Amino acid sequence: MVETSYLDQSYKSYADMEDEFQLDLDGSLDPRGPGVLYGLVDELNLSAGALALDVGCGEGGHAIELARRFALRVRGFEPVARHLRIARTRLAAEVIAARLPGLADAVSFEPGTIEELPVDSGVVDLVWCRDVLGHVEDLAGAYAEIARVLTPGGSAVVYQMYATDRLEPAEGAWLFDTLGCVARNMRPEHTEAAIEAAGLRVQRRLELGSEWGEYAHEHAGDGARRLVHAARLLRDPDRYVHRFGRENYDYALGDCLWHVYRMIGKLAGRAYLLRRPV
């Protein structure tokens, strides 16, 4: 009697269920999207007119949405002048489109960084900080600054991506250097040590893993698009370097891989709801 090989058995086992398995994989696992951060703010039941800071506000979308959803006063701080110009233009357009003239008084955009916020101590009800702290050299100082500006009992919502054990050291070194990330900040234990040193308390910790990537793919096809772009960049780098330059090529590849790595578990998203003790 000829003994069936492991290879034969494994292929037969998978072949018997392959169609059913693939069909099941096509079904959504109902991933949470970026809106989950607004859910954390909603839990705080902040009063209308409470003061919020959007630190590293980028092009202003989150600051405007915080004001619109929760009737907050929002000051957005951003070190990149181009982003501030876009944010101010966006605000003006939103005021007209939404017919909310009060939005212009509720939201402002100013130069500033997380390391040194031009804000008095103990006056802020909410700090919103998304996709910023991976780039900060002095992470402990950044969290100390968050604690300084918060009122006693005030809260912070922080989102960041972190490296997992699946990310190879060489991959991480190239990616973080290309995208301007501080490697040690990409480890959650470094974040939590900085939070504790600042005297802040973790109220909620949301492990989001690949969920935002799945959400983006299911709603806009973004996951597949990033993967195809990465494949093209890797297959014919000279084409893109010649047209756009080496620095822009590297950044484009890094940005694509950032999203691809989240989808395959080399990077993982995490959100914190923090509180300054009374």
N, C-alpha and C positions, 0 to 999 in steps of 0.2 A: 504493500500500500504506500503510495506516494504522499508524504506529509505536505499539507498545504502551507505555503510559505506565509510569513507574517505580511509580506507585501501584498500577496493575493488576498489575504483576509482583510487587510485594512482598506484596500481599494473596493472590495465587495461591500464591506460594511458601509462605507461612505456613499458608494453608488446607489445602494438601496434606499438611502434617505436624502440624496443630494437635492432633488427637486423640492422636496418639502422643506429642507433646511434653508435653501436659497430663498424660497418664498417667505419663510419666517423672518429671514434677515432683511427682506425688503420692507417689513413692517416697522413703523416708527416706535421708538422707545419713549416718545413724548419728552424730548429734551427741553430743559429750561433755557430760555434765551436771555439776552442782556436785560430784559425787563424785570428779571428777578431782583435786580438791585433796587429798582423803584419799589418793589414789594417790601424790602427791608426798611426803606424810608417810611412807607405807609404804616408799618408797625409802630413807629415812634409817636404817631398822633401829634405832630408838631402844630403849634398854633399858627394861624395865618399871620404873615409878617415876620415870622422867625427868621433869623439870619443864618444863611448857609454859605459856605465857601466851596467852589469847585476849583480844586487845586490841580493845575495842569489841564486847564479847561479845553485846550485844543481849539477847535473851530466853533465851540460854543453850544453845540446841540444839547448836551446834558444840562448845562446851566439853565437854558431856556425851558427845557422840559420840567426841571425841578420847580421853577417858578410857576409854570402853567398848571402842573398837576397839583401842587401842594400850597399854592399861594405864598411861597417863600420869597424873601428878599435874597438875591443870590449875587455874590461877587465872584467873578471868575478871574483866576490868576494864571498867567501863561508867559513863559519867557521868550517865545518865538513871535517876533513882530508880525510875520505873515499870517499866523494863526489869529492874532488879535484883530487884524484888519478884516479877515473873513468872518470872525465871530460878530464883530460890530455890524457888518453889512447884513449878516444873517438875521441879527436881532431886528434891525430896521425893517427887513422884509417880512419877518414874522409878525411884527406889530401891525403892518398894513394888511397882510393876508388874513390874520386871525381877528382883526378889528379889536385888538386889545391894547389900547393906548397905555394902560397902566403897566404893561410889560416893560416898556422903555424905562420907567422909573424903578421897577423891581429888579432889573438885571443890569449889571455893569461888567465890563471887561478891562482888566488892568495888567500892566507888567508885574510879574512877581514869580517867585519860586517857593517850593515847599521848604527849602532850607531857611528862608528868612521872609516870612509873610509880613507885609506892611499892615498889620492888624493889631489892635490892642489885645491884651491878655484877658481871657475869661469872658468874651463877649459873643462867641459863636455857638449857635445851637447845633449845627450840623456841618461836618467836613465831608465832602465827597471827593474821593481820590481814585480814579480809575486808570489803570495802565500807565502809571507814572513811577512808582517806587522801585521798579526794576532798574531804573536809570540813575538813581540817586547814590552818590558816593558815600555820604554819611547817613545811613538808614536810621541809626539810633537818634541822630539829631533831627531827622525829618519827623519821626514819631513824637519826639519831645516837643517839636514845634506845633504839631497837631494838638497835643495835650495842653500846651500853653494857651492857645487861642480859644479852646472850648470852655463853655460855662461848666461849673460843677453839675454833673448829670448830663452834660452834652454828649453827642454821639458822633461817630465817624463811620462811613461806609467806604471800604477799601477793596478794590479788586486788583488781582495780579495773577500773572501766569508764573508757574514754577516748573523747574526741571524735575523729571522723575528718574528712577534708576534705569529706565530704558534708554535714556539719552547717553550716548557714548561721549567720553570726555573730549575727544577731538571735535566731534560734532558741536558740542556745547561751546567750546572755546572759540571756534570760528563764528558760530551764530551770534553769540553774545557780543563779541568784538565788532562784528559787522553792524549789528543793530544798536550798538551803544548801551548794552546792558552791563551791569556790574555782576560778575559771576556769582559772588557770594550771596547777593540779594535774590538769586534764583532758587534758593533753598528755603523752604518754609520755616525751618528751625531758626534761621537767622532773623526772619521777620518776627517770629513770636518772641524771641529774646529782646528785640528792639521794642516791641509793644509792652512787654513786661517792664523793661527798664524805664519807659516813659510814664509808668504808673497808670496805663490804660488797662481796661478789662475786656476780655473777649466775651461778648454776649451771644453771638451766633457765629458759626463757622460753616460755610457752605462749600462742600467739595463738588466742584462743577466738572472736573475732568475734561472730557471731550464734548460736553453737552452744547456749549456755544458753537462749536464747529459743526456738530450734527444739525443744530438749529439753523445755522446759516445755509447749510447745504439743502436742507429740506424746504426752506422758504425761498431760497434764491439760487440754488445750484452752486453756491460759492465753493464748497469743498472740492468738487470735481474740477472746477475751473482753476483753483490754485494748484492742484496736482498736475494738471495738464501744462500749466505755465511753467512749473518747476521742471517738468520733463523736457520741455522745449529749451529752456535756459541751459540745462545740463547737456543736452544733445548737441546744440550748436552755439556755444558761448561766443565764438568769434563774430557771428552775425550781430549779436546784441551789443557786444563790447564795441564793435566798430561804429555802430550807429549812436549808442547812448553813453559810451565811456565805461571804463572799468568800475569806477565807484558806484555808478547807478546800476550797473549790472549786478554787482555784489549785493547791493541793497535790495534789488528786486528779487534776487534768488533767496536772500535771507528772509524777506517778508513772506514769500511763498512757503518756504520750509517751516517757518514759524507756525503757519496754519496747518500744514500737512502734519507736522510733528504733534500738534495738539490732537489731530484726528486719530493718530496711531499710538497715542499714549506716551510719547517722549516728553511732552509738555502737558501741564494740566492747570486748569483755571481754579482759582479759589477766591471766595469773597469772605470778608470779615465785617461784622457789625461790632464796633468798639464803643466803649463808654468810659467817660472820665468820672471816677467816683465822686460822690457828693462830699 
